[in-house]
Amino acid sequence: MSLTRKSTLLAIVSVAFVCTVVMSTIAPALALTKYFNCTTRAANKHADLTLEDVNECYYKIFVGAREYYLNETSVLHTQTK
């Protein structure tokens, strides 16, 4: 391979790596933004923010969290018996 081909290949791999890193950090940030927006809407709707509202928003935005939490607590509960 010539030097220009190696440089081009390195540039393509570098750009792909940077794109992957950026995309993996943007998705969690968007989820947190949606979560905070949900809790803000709940607080503004009732003029009060309750723990139930916070949990409802958490389970609404982070969809798999409820199943994970229930699975973890059931595993821990069976281990302590």
N, C-alpha and C positions, 0 to 999 in steps of 0.2 A: 504494500500500500504506500502510496506517495504521502508526502507530508501534508498536502492540502486535503486529501481524503481523511487522514487521521484527525486533522483539525476540525473538519466539517462534522465528522462523526462525534467527536468530543463535544462540540457545540450543541449538536442535537440531543445528545444524552444529558448534557447539563441543563438545557432548557426543559426537557421532559422531567428531570428531577425537581427543578425549581417549581414547575407547574404542579407536580404532585404534592409537594410540601405546602404550597399555598392553598391548594384545594382542600387538603386535610385539616388545615387550621380554620378555614372560613366556615365550614359546616357547623362545628361546635359553637362558634361565635354567633351564628344565626339562630341556633337553638336557644342559646341563652337570651338573646334579644327577644325572641318570641315568648319565652318564659316570663321575662320581666314585663313585657307588654301585657301579657295575660294577667299578671298579678296587679298591675297598675289599673287595668280595666275593672277588675273585680273590686279593688279598693275604691275607685271612683264611683262605681255603680251603687255600692251600699254605704259609701262614706265611712267604711270601716273595712279592715282587712283581717279576716279570721284565718285560723290555721287550716280550716276546711277548704277555704278558697286557695290557699297556697298549695295544699296537697292536690286539689283538683287540677290546678294549672300544671303542676309538676307531672302528674300522670297523663294529662292531655298532651303536653309537649314531648315529654320523654316517654313514648308509647310503651316500650318494653320494660320500663322501670317497675311497674306494678307486679308483673309476672316474675321478674327477677327478685324483687323484695319478698314476695310470697314464697318463692322457691327457697331462698336463702333462710328465711325464718323457719320454714318447715324442716329444712336440713339441720339447722342449729337446734331446733326443738327436739328432734329425734335423737340427736347426738347426746343431749344432756340427760336423756332418760336411761 
